[in-house]
Amino acid sequence: MLAYIKLIRVHQWAKNTFIFVPIFFAGQAFEWDHYPNLIQGFFAFSFMASAIYILNDYRDREVDRLHPKKRFRPLASGAANVYVSFALLGALLASSLFIAFSLDRNFLILLSIYGLMNVAYTFGLKNLSIVDIFIVASGFLFRIYSGSVLSGVQISHWLAIMVMLLSLLLALAKRRDDLVLGKDGNVVRKSSRNYNVEFINACLAIFAGIIIVAYIMYTVSPEVTQRLNTQWLFGTTIFVIAGVMRYLQITFVSENSGSPTAILLKDKFIILTLLGWIVSFYLIIYIH
């Protein structure tokens, strides 16, 4: 049972909390009528993502056996039975689409496109450099726009830009981790062979700077300050800068950026920075 729990990567479901981002940024986090649909949407995305993880792990099982970390994945190690895994994949996919169908037509369309795009990624697009990171990053945009559809809350274009840039930063950092592992003779993904550390370092520096500027522009834009009725949102920028700097430190100094989700859940500095940002954002929007 533990092998199958590991196979569906429950810890990766944290990414799907992005579906709640629109109501938080809109100052409607305490309007409880949003949550029934959003919670169901969260599980629909989680089940879809887990189904895709199973398919991806099955496709990559031979290569994963040569990887120092991925060789412990359930299908690569043999801990999970292939037939049981595909039955689980079918159940997850059916559950995901059924939930989406029962919620909203537009959400079903977004989730289906997300699923098809990731199937295409699994069957070859992940081997195309640059295309691979944009597909990974676009998944987060699908999440926030799904949250918008299910809650009826409009998304600021600044928010979409920040989410896209942050997703690209995380995807590039993962590719850099692959390259660092590859220096020791380990097998890396095909797309990573068309990158080098210097190129990724330059892209990371560019995206990190743009993310900070975009966030500052978001906090001072008339559209946001008037809608949220506050001029003090820029005060949360310090936590964004600190968080980006810490992530770059983990990437460049510690060279351990292979799992953004693990960093989010385990790195104390990142956790404290995130909590500081959430609390300050909450106080400024909801208490002022």
N, C-alpha and C positions, 0 to 999 in steps of 0.2 A: 504493500500500500504506500509506503514512504517513497518508493521509486516512482510511482505514478503521480504522487503529489509533487515530487521534484520535477517530473517530466512536464507538467503543465505550468511550472514556474509561478507559483502563487505569489512569490515575492515581487514579481514583475507587475503584478496588478496595481502596484502603487502608481505606475504611469497613468493609469486610467482615471486617477483622481483629477486629472486635467479637465474632465467633463464638468467638474464643479467650479472651475475657474471663472467662467462668465458671471455667475451670480455673486461671487465674492468681490470681484472688481467693480460690479455694478452697485455695490452697497445693499444687496438683497439677500445676504447670507442667512438672515433670520426670518425670511419669508418662507415658512415651512411647507407651504403648498407646492413649492418647486421640487421638494426632495423625493416624493414617491417615484416620479418619472425619472429623475436623475439617478437615483439608486438603481433602478432597473436598467437604465442605460449603462451605468457603470458595470454591472454584471454582464450585460450583453457584449460590451467591448472586451471584458476580461475573458469570457468564454471564447470569443472569436480569436483573441490574441493567443490563448492557450492552444486552440486547435492548430493555429499556424505554427506555433513553437513545435508541436509534435511533428507536423509535416516537415518542417525545416530540419529537425533533429534526425528524422528518418533519412532524409536526402543526404545529410552531411555525416552520417554515422561512421563511414569508413575514414574520412579525413579527420574527424574528431578524435579517433583512436590514436592519431599521431600527435595530437596537441597536448601540451603539459597539463592544461586545466580541463579542456573540454572532453578529454578521454573518460572523465568520471560521469558524464551525462548518462542517464539511464539506458538509452538505446545504444549508445556507443559502448558502454561497459557490459551490456547484456543483462542488466538488472531488470529491464522492462521487456515484456513480451511484445513482439511486433503486432500480432493480431489483436491483442487486448488494447494496445496503444491506438490502433486504427479504429477500434470500436469506441474508445473514449473520444477520439477526434470527432467521429460522427455525432456522438451525443452532444458534445460541446457546440459543434457547428449548428446542429438543429435547434438547440436551446437558445443560442444567440440570435438566430434569425427569427425564431418564434417570438421572443421578447420584443425584438425590434418591430416586427409586424404588428404586434398588439399595442405598441406605443404610438408610433407616428410614421407616416409614409416617408417623409423627408429623412427622418433618422434611419429608416431601413435602407434608403438609397445611399446615404453617407457610409453606413456600416458595411454595406455590400461592396461599395467601391473600395473602401479600406481593405476589406478581405481579399478582393480580386487583385488589388495592387500588390498586396503582400504575398499572394500566391505567385504572381509574376516575379516578384523579388526572389522568392525561394527557388524558382525554376530557371533563374539565369540573370535577372537584372542586378542581383547583388554582386555579380562579377564585373559590373561596369563601374569603373571609378567615377566619382563625382555623382553619377546617377544614383548610386547606392545610398549615399548619405542624404540626398534630397528625398528619397523615398522614406527613409527612416524618419527624417525630420517632419515630413508632411503628415505622418501618422499623428503627431501631436496637434496639428491644425485640424485634422478630422475630429479629434476628441473635443477641442474647444468649440468648434462649430456645431458639433452634436449637442454639447451642453447648451449652446445658444438656442438650438431648435427645440429641445425638450423643455427649456425654461421660459422661452419667449423673450429672452434678454438679448439686446443688441450688443455686438462686440465692437470695441474700438479698433480702428485699423492699427493703432500703435500696439495694442495688445497682441494682435495677430503677428505683427512684425517681430515683436520681442520673443514670442513663443517659437517662431520659425528660426530666428537667429540662435536662441538658446539650444534648440534641438540640433542645429547644425554643429554648434560648439561641442555638444556631448558626443555626437556621432564621430566627429573628427578626432576627439580625444581617444575614443575607442580604437580607431584606426591606428593612431599613434602607438597605442599599447600593443597592437598586433605587430607593428614594425619593430618595437623594442624587443618583443619576444622572438621575432624572426632573426635577430642578430645572433642568437644562440643556436641557430640551426633548426629552430622549430618551424613547423608548417603554419603558414598564415593564409588568410582568405585571399582568393585570386585578385580581387579589386585592390587590396592593399599593396600588391606588387607594383601597381602603377602610381603609388605615392612614395614619397620619401619624407624623412623626419623634418628636413628643412622646409619643404612645401607645407606640411601640416602645421609646423610651428608658426609660419607666416600667416596661414589662414586662421589659426587660433587667436593670434594677436589681433588680427583685423576684426574678427567676430566679437571678441571680448570687448574691444573698444566701442564697436557699434552698438552692442547690447546696452552698455552703460549709457551711451548718448541717447539711444532710443528710449530707455527707461526715464531718463531725465526729461526728455521731450514729452513723454506721456504724462508725467506728474505735473508739468506746467502748462500743458495744452489747454486752451480755453474750453474745448469740448468736454474735457474731463473735469476741470475745476468748477465749471458751471453746473454740470450734471450732478457732481458729488457735493457741491456747495462747500468747498474748502480750498484754501490756498497753501496748505501746509504739507501736501502729499510728498513734495520733494524731500522732506526730512527722512523718508524711508530709503532714499538713495544710498545712504552709508552702508546699509545692510546688503544691498545689491552689489556694491563695489567690493565689500569684504568677501562676499560669497564667491564672486567671480575670481578674485585674487587667490582665494584658498583653493578653488578648483584648478586654477593654473599651476599653483604650487604642487598640488597632488600630481598633476600631469607632467610637469617639467622636472621637478625635484625628486619626488618619490617615484615617479614613473609607474603609477598604479591606477590608471584611469580606465581600466578594462570594463568596469561595471558601475555606471553612474548610479544605478539603484542601490547597490551595496554602499557606495559612498554616502548617498543621501540617508541611508538607514544606520550607518555605523560611525561616520566621521563626526566627532563631537563638535568641532568648530563649525562645520556646515549645518549641523542640527541647531546649534545655538544661534547662528546667523539667520537661519530660516525662521526659527521661533521669534527672534527679535523683529524680523521683517513683518511677520504675521501680526504680532501684538501691536507694533507701531501703526501698521496699516489699519488695523481694527480700531485702535483708539482715535485715529484721525478721521476715519470715515463714519464710524458708528457712535462715537462718544462726544465728538466736538459740539 
